[in-house]
Amino acid sequence: MLAAARTALDGELSLPPGRATRAAALLARSALEASVAGHLARRGFAVPGASMRVQLVCLRVCAGPVDGADAAWAWATLSGACHHHAYELTPTATEVAHLLDVVADLRVRLGATAG
């Protein structure tokens, strides 16, 4: 999913004008969610059906406060980037590219498999 996010952000997918950054943010958030769920499952934290906020609290216990806080920040920031608000600007490609890098780093730190 993270590779697809980079492809969308790079303009290599056919998307309506102005939608690439939000599409990339959505794909990156999905990749982060999968990484968190995978890490928790590998550590024996069975959380099927738990909200992402609950999973992020569990991650702080399981992976440590730094990784947990970084994941929570990335998820909240990506969630904000995914939604359209009349009073906010669309996230820039540079902002989303930074978030993709943060998610890629977190995936390595959490031991995520390719995806």
Backbone as a printed PyTorch tensor [residue, N CA C, xyz], in Angstrom:
tensor([[[  0.8090,  -1.1950,   0.0000],
         [  0.0000,   0.0000,   0.0000],
         [  0.8580,   1.2670,   0.0000]],

        [[  1.9820,   1.1890,   0.6800],
         [  2.8420,   2.3700,   0.7340],
         [  3.4350,   2.6680,  -0.6390]],

        [[  3.7550,   1.6250,  -1.3930],
         [  4.2590,   1.8310,  -2.7580],
         [  3.1750,   2.4650,  -3.6270]],

        [[  1.9430,   2.0250,  -3.4490],
         [  0.8330,   2.6180,  -4.2060],
         [  0.6320,   4.0780,  -3.8120]],

        [[  0.8480,   4.3920,  -2.5420],
         [  0.7320,   5.7860,  -2.0930],
         [  1.7730,   6.6570,  -2.7850]],

        [[  2.9930,   6.1530,  -2.8800],
         [  4.0500,   6.9200,  -3.5610],
         [  3.7340,   7.0790,  -5.0510]],

        [[  3.1840,   6.0310,  -5.6440],
         [  2.8040,   6.0940,  -7.0530],
         [  1.7250,   7.1520,  -7.2630]],

        [[  0.7460,   7.1760,  -6.3740],
         [ -0.3240,   8.1810,  -6.4760],
         [  0.2430,   9.5830,  -6.3050]],

        [[  1.1120,   9.7480,  -5.3310],
         [  1.6790,  11.0650,  -5.0570],
         [  2.5560,  11.5470,  -6.2060]],

        [[  3.2330,  10.6180,  -6.8590],
         [  4.1010,  10.9680,  -7.9880],
         [  3.3250,  11.2530,  -9.2660]],

        [[  1.9950,  11.1040,  -9.2220],
         [  1.1670,  11.3920, -10.3860],
         [  1.1430,  10.2870, -11.4170]],

        [[  1.5420,   9.0920, -11.0130],
         [  1.5970,   7.9690, -11.9480],
         [  0.2850,   7.1990, -12.0290]],

        [[ -0.6920,   7.5840, -11.2380],
         [ -2.0230,   6.9880, -11.3130],
         [ -2.9750,   8.0010, -11.9230]],

        [[ -3.9620,   7.5000, -12.6320],
         [ -4.9550,   8.3810, -13.2260],
         [ -5.9910,   8.7420, -12.1610]],

        [[ -5.8260,   9.9270, -11.5920],
         [ -6.7340,  10.4130, -10.5540],
         [ -7.2790,  11.7680, -10.9640]],

        [[ -8.4620,  12.1220, -10.4810],
         [ -8.9810,  13.4630, -10.7780],
         [ -8.0080,  14.5300, -10.2630]],

        [[ -7.9940,  15.6710, -10.8870],
         [ -7.0840,  16.7410, -10.4620],
         [ -7.2500,  17.0780,  -8.9760]],

        [[ -6.1360,  17.2540,  -8.3010],
         [ -6.1610,  17.6360,  -6.9000],
         [ -6.4590,  16.5220,  -5.9170]],

        [[ -6.5240,  15.2930,  -6.3850],
         [ -6.8810,  14.1840,  -5.4980],
         [ -5.6820,  13.3100,  -5.1100]],

        [[ -4.5490,  13.5050,  -5.7280],
         [ -3.4010,  12.6200,  -5.5050],
         [ -2.9160,  12.6520,  -4.0610]],

        [[ -2.8610,  13.8390,  -3.4530],
         [ -2.3360,  13.9010,  -2.0870],
         [ -3.2620,  13.2030,  -1.0940]],

        [[ -4.5600,  13.3980,  -1.2520],
         [ -5.4960,  12.7220,  -0.3440],
         [ -5.4960,  11.2110,  -0.5730]],

        [[ -5.4060,  10.7900,  -1.8150],
         [ -5.3450,   9.3560,  -2.1070],
         [ -4.0890,   8.7450,  -1.4980]],

        [[ -2.9640,   9.4310,  -1.6410],
         [ -1.7070,   8.9400,  -1.0690],
         [ -1.7980,   8.8800,   0.4520]],

        [[ -2.4130,   9.8870,   1.0570],
         [ -2.5680,   9.9010,   2.5150],
         [ -3.4460,   8.7430,   2.9810]],

        [[ -4.5130,   8.4690,   2.2560],
         [ -5.4020,   7.3670,   2.6180],
         [ -4.6820,   6.0270,   2.5230]],

        [[ -3.9230,   5.8350,   1.4550],
         [ -3.1700,   4.5910,   1.3010],
         [ -2.0970,   4.4540,   2.3790]],

        [[ -1.4320,   5.5480,   2.7130],
         [ -0.4070,   5.5110,   3.7620],
         [ -1.0300,   5.1970,   5.1200]],

        [[ -2.1910,   5.7880,   5.3900],
         [ -2.8670,   5.4950,   6.6550],
         [ -3.2560,   4.0230,   6.7240]],

        [[ -3.7230,   3.4720,   5.6190],
         [ -4.0700,   2.0470,   5.5850],
         [ -2.8420,   1.1760,   5.8260]],

        [[ -1.7120,   1.5660,   5.2420],
         [ -0.4670,   0.8190,   5.4520],
         [ -0.0470,   0.8800,   6.9190]],

        [[ -0.1800,   2.0450,   7.5280],
         [  0.1620,   2.1940,   8.9430],
         [ -0.7630,   1.3470,   9.8100]],

        [[ -2.0490,   1.3780,   9.5160],
         [ -3.0110,   0.5830,  10.2850],
         [ -2.6900,  -0.9040,  10.1910]],

        [[ -2.3340,  -1.3700,   9.0010],
         [ -1.9750,  -2.7760,   8.8220],
         [ -0.7050,  -3.1150,   9.5950]],

        [[  0.2500,  -2.2010,   9.6120],
         [  1.4990,  -2.4280,  10.3410],
         [  1.2610,  -2.5180,  11.8420]],

        [[  0.4390,  -1.6250,  12.3560],
         [  0.1310,  -1.6370,  13.7890],
         [ -0.5870,  -2.9330,  14.1540]],

        [[ -1.5980,  -3.2990,  13.3800],
         [ -2.3470,  -4.5310,  13.6550],
         [ -1.4350,  -5.7520,  13.5720]],

        [[ -0.5590,  -5.7790,  12.5740],
         [  0.3750,  -6.8970,  12.4330],
         [  1.3380,  -6.9900,  13.6010]],

        [[  1.8650,  -5.8500,  14.0360],
         [  2.7940,  -5.8340,  15.1690],
         [  2.1020,  -6.3390,  16.4310]],

        [[  0.8960,  -5.8560,  16.6650],
         [  0.1620,  -6.2930,  17.8530],
         [ -0.1310,  -7.7880,  17.8010]],

        [[ -0.5200,  -8.2860,  16.6400],
         [ -0.8210,  -9.7130,  16.4980],
         [  0.4220, -10.5630,  16.7640]],

        [[  1.5700, -10.1160,  16.2460],
         [  2.8120, -10.8680,  16.4700],
         [  3.2180, -10.8750,  17.9430]],

        [[  2.7790,  -9.8860,  18.6920],
         [  3.1110,  -9.7930,  20.1210],
         [  2.0270, -10.4130,  21.0090]],

        [[  1.0120, -11.0010,  20.3880],
         [ -0.0310, -11.6760,  21.1490],
         [ -1.1530, -10.7840,  21.6460]],

        [[ -1.2360,  -9.5690,  21.1130],
         [ -2.3330,  -8.6700,  21.4630],
         [ -3.4510,  -8.8850,  20.4400]],

        [[ -4.4420,  -9.6740,  20.7990],
         [ -5.5650,  -9.9230,  19.8980],
         [ -6.5510,  -8.7620,  20.0340]],

        [[ -6.6250,  -7.9340,  19.0060],
         [ -7.5010,  -6.7590,  19.0620],
         [ -8.4280,  -6.6600,  17.8540]],

        [[ -8.9690,  -7.7830,  17.3700],
         [ -9.8590,  -7.6600,  16.2130],
         [-11.0920,  -6.8410,  16.5770]],

        [[-11.4180,  -5.9220,  15.7110],
         [-12.5800,  -5.0810,  15.9350],
         [-12.3220,  -3.8730,  16.8180]],

        [[-11.1260,  -3.7840,  17.3910],
         [-10.8080,  -2.6240,  18.2330],
         [-10.5700,  -1.4050,  17.3460]],

        [[-10.9480,  -0.2510,  17.8560],
         [-10.7160,   0.9780,  17.0980],
         [ -9.2120,   1.2140,  16.9680]],

        [[ -8.8410,   2.0470,  16.0230],
         [ -7.4240,   2.3450,  15.8390],
         [ -6.8600,   3.0540,  17.0580]],

        [[ -7.6410,   3.8810,  17.6920],
         [ -7.1580,   4.5610,  18.9030],
         [ -6.7960,   3.5510,  19.9890]],

        [[ -7.6170,   2.5230,  20.1530],
         [ -7.3240,   1.4730,  21.1350],
         [ -6.0580,   0.7280,  20.7260]],

        [[ -5.9360,   0.4240,  19.4430],
         [ -4.7380,  -0.2710,  18.9750],
         [ -3.4860,   0.5690,  19.2100]],

        [[ -3.5900,   1.8780,  19.0430],
         [ -2.4360,   2.7480,  19.2670],
         [ -2.0580,   2.8040,  20.7470]],

        [[ -3.0320,   2.7270,  21.6410],
         [ -2.7280,   2.6510,  23.0700],
         [ -2.0050,   1.3410,  23.3670]],

        [[ -2.4970,   0.2490,  22.8020],
         [ -1.8360,  -1.0480,  22.9770],
         [ -0.4150,  -1.0130,  22.4180]],

        [[ -0.2310,  -0.3150,  21.3140],
         [  1.0960,  -0.2290,  20.7030],
         [  2.0830,   0.4640,  21.6340]],

        [[  1.6370,   1.4790,  22.3500],
         [  2.5280,   2.1650,  23.3090],
         [  3.0440,   1.1920,  24.3620]],

        [[  2.1960,   0.2530,  24.7800],
         [  2.5940,  -0.7440,  25.7730],
         [  3.5150,  -1.7760,  25.1360]],

        [[  3.1590,  -2.1980,  23.9610],
         [  3.8300,  -3.3120,  23.2980],
         [  5.1410,  -2.9120,  22.6090]],

        [[  5.1720,  -1.7600,  21.9570],
         [  6.3510,  -1.3500,  21.1870],
         [  7.1580,  -0.2620,  21.8880]],

        [[  6.5870,   0.3300,  22.9040],
         [  7.2800,   1.3880,  23.6270],
         [  6.6640,   2.7460,  23.3640]],

        [[  6.9410,   3.6930,  24.2580],
         [  6.2930,   4.9990,  24.1500],
         [  6.7050,   5.8070,  22.9240]],

        [[  7.9380,   5.6580,  22.4720],
         [  8.3850,   6.4520,  21.3170],
         [  7.6980,   5.9750,  20.0440]],

        [[  7.7740,   4.6750,  19.7680],
         [  7.1160,   4.1510,  18.5670],
         [  5.6070,   4.3560,  18.6450]],

        [[  5.0420,   4.1670,  19.8310],
         [  3.6110,   4.3720,  20.0020],
         [  3.1970,   5.8060,  19.7370]],

        [[  3.9750,   6.7480,  20.2560],
         [  3.6580,   8.1660,  20.0430],
         [  3.8450,   8.5550,  18.5840]],

        [[  4.9060,   8.0580,  17.9610],
         [  5.1350,   8.3660,  16.5460],
         [  4.0050,   7.8210,  15.6780]],

        [[  3.5670,   6.6030,  15.9720],
         [  2.4780,   6.0020,  15.2010],
         [  1.1790,   6.7730,  15.4160]],

        [[  0.9150,   7.1760,  16.6520],
         [ -0.3090,   7.9350,  16.9390],
         [ -0.2940,   9.2740,  16.2150]],

        [[  0.8560,   9.9500,  16.2190],
         [  0.9650,  11.2370,  15.5240],
         [  0.7570,  11.0460,  14.0220]],

        [[  1.4220,  10.0440,  13.4510],
         [  1.3030,   9.8080,  12.0090],
         [ -0.1370,   9.4770,  11.6380]],

        [[ -0.7810,   8.6290,  12.4380],
         [ -2.1580,   8.2410,  12.1300],
         [ -3.0950,   9.4440,  12.2090]],

        [[ -2.9600,  10.2520,  13.2540],
         [ -3.8270,  11.4280,  13.4000],
         [ -3.5900,  12.4290,  12.2740]],

        [[ -2.3390,  12.6320,  11.9130],
         [ -2.0150,  13.5820,  10.8490],
         [ -2.5170,  13.0760,   9.5010]],

        [[ -2.3310,  11.7910,   9.2350],
         [ -2.8370,  11.2140,   7.9840],
         [ -4.3620,  11.2460,   7.9500]],

        [[ -5.0010,  10.9960,   9.0800],
         [ -6.4640,  11.0520,   9.1290],
         [ -6.9550,  12.4440,   8.7760]],

        [[ -6.2940,  13.4510,   9.3070],
         [ -6.6530,  14.8240,   8.9610],
         [ -6.4410,  15.1180,   7.4920]],

        [[ -5.3780,  14.5610,   6.9300],
         [ -5.0760,  14.7910,   5.5140],
         [ -6.0600,  14.0760,   4.5910]],

        [[ -6.6900,  13.0250,   5.0930],
         [ -7.6200,  12.2450,   4.2670],
         [ -8.9730,  12.9280,   4.0910]],

        [[ -9.3120,  13.8070,   5.0020],
         [-10.6460,  14.4010,   5.0090],
         [-10.6440,  15.8080,   4.4380]],

        [[-11.6970,  16.1010,   3.7110],
         [-11.8460,  17.4290,   3.1230],
         [-12.6210,  18.3120,   4.0920]],

        [[-12.0460,  19.4650,   4.3890],
         [-12.7160,  20.4560,   5.2190],
         [-12.7350,  21.7640,   4.4450]],

        [[-13.8660,  22.4080,   4.4300],
         [-14.0030,  23.6550,   3.6710],
         [-13.0610,  24.7390,   4.1710]],

        [[-12.6780,  24.6710,   5.4240],
         [-11.8560,  25.7170,   6.0260],
         [-10.3700,  25.3640,   6.0840]],

        [[ -9.9780,  24.2410,   5.4920],
         [ -8.5730,  23.8390,   5.5050],
         [ -8.0700,  23.6330,   4.0870]],

        [[ -6.7910,  23.8400,   3.9160],
         [ -6.1660,  23.6060,   2.6200],
         [ -5.8990,  22.1190,   2.4260]],

        [[ -5.8760,  21.6970,   1.1800],
         [ -5.4760,  20.3350,   0.8510],
         [ -4.0170,  20.1630,   1.2480]],

        [[ -3.6470,  19.0050,   1.8010],
         [ -2.2400,  18.8210,   2.1530],
         [ -1.3590,  18.9040,   0.9050]],

        [[ -0.1760,  19.4580,   1.0690],
         [  0.7370,  19.5740,  -0.0680],
         [  1.4190,  18.2410,  -0.3240]],

        [[  1.9580,  18.0960,  -1.5110],
         [  2.6920,  16.8790,  -1.8570],
         [  3.8940,  16.7000,  -0.9340]],

        [[  4.5390,  17.7880,  -0.5620],
         [  5.6970,  17.7130,   0.3330],
         [  5.2880,  17.2080,   1.7130]],

        [[  4.1630,  17.6950,   2.2240],
         [  3.6760,  17.2340,   3.5290],
         [  3.3540,  15.7440,   3.4960]],

        [[  2.6690,  15.3120,   2.4510],
         [  2.2980,  13.9060,   2.3520],
         [  3.5390,  13.0450,   2.1210]],

        [[  4.4930,  13.5190,   1.3390],
         [  5.7380,  12.7670,   1.1260],
         [  6.4590,  12.5560,   2.4550]],

        [[  6.4690,  13.5780,   3.3030],
         [  7.0870,  13.4330,   4.6290],
         [  6.3520,  12.3710,   5.4460]],

        [[  5.0300,  12.3900,   5.4010],
         [  4.2510,  11.3920,   6.1300],
         [  4.5050,   9.9870,   5.5970]],

        [[  4.6820,   9.8540,   4.2920],
         [  5.0110,   8.5440,   3.7220],
         [  6.3470,   8.0590,   4.2670]],

        [[  7.3120,   8.9690,   4.3880],
         [  8.6140,   8.6040,   4.9530],
         [  8.4860,   8.1870,   6.4180]],

        [[  7.6570,   8.8920,   7.1650],
         [  7.4330,   8.5480,   8.5730],
         [  6.8220,   7.1570,   8.6820]],

        [[  5.8240,   6.8710,   7.8520],
         [  5.1810,   5.5540,   7.8780],
         [  6.1730,   4.4720,   7.4660]],

        [[  6.9830,   4.7340,   6.4540],
         [  7.9850,   3.7520,   6.0270],
         [  8.9460,   3.4430,   7.1730]],

        [[  9.3880,   4.4760,   7.8860],
         [ 10.2850,   4.2800,   9.0240],
         [  9.5970,   3.4880,  10.1360]],

        [[  8.3560,   3.8260,  10.4260],
         [  7.6150,   3.0940,  11.4540],
         [  7.4340,   1.6320,  11.0750]],

        [[  7.1770,   1.3780,   9.8150],
         [  7.0110,  -0.0080,   9.3650],
         [  8.2810,  -0.8080,   9.6160]],

        [[  9.4280,  -0.2050,   9.3880],
         [ 10.7030,  -0.8810,   9.6630],
         [ 10.8430,  -1.1180,  11.1690]],

        [[ 10.5830,  -0.0860,  11.9520],
         [ 10.7240,  -0.1940,  13.4080],
         [  9.7580,  -1.2060,  14.0140]],

        [[  8.5920,  -1.3540,  13.4000],
         [  7.6000,  -2.3020,  13.9060],
         [  7.7500,  -3.6850,  13.2890]],

        [[  8.7130,  -3.8400,  12.3910],
         [  8.9510,  -5.1460,  11.7850],
         [  7.8770,  -5.5780,  10.8160]],

        [[  7.2950,  -4.6140,  10.1040],
         [  6.2250,  -4.9370,   9.1490],
         [  6.7890,  -5.6640,   7.9410]],

        [[  5.9800,  -6.5350,   7.3880],
         [  6.3520,  -7.2080,   6.1520],
         [  5.9810,  -6.3140,   4.9850]],

        [[  6.4200,  -6.6740,   3.8020],
         [  6.1300,  -5.8690,   2.6070],
         [  4.6300,  -5.7350,   2.4260]],

        [[  4.2460,  -4.5890,   1.8450],
         [  2.8220,  -4.4110,   1.5820],
         [  2.4190,  -2.9980,   1.4460]]])
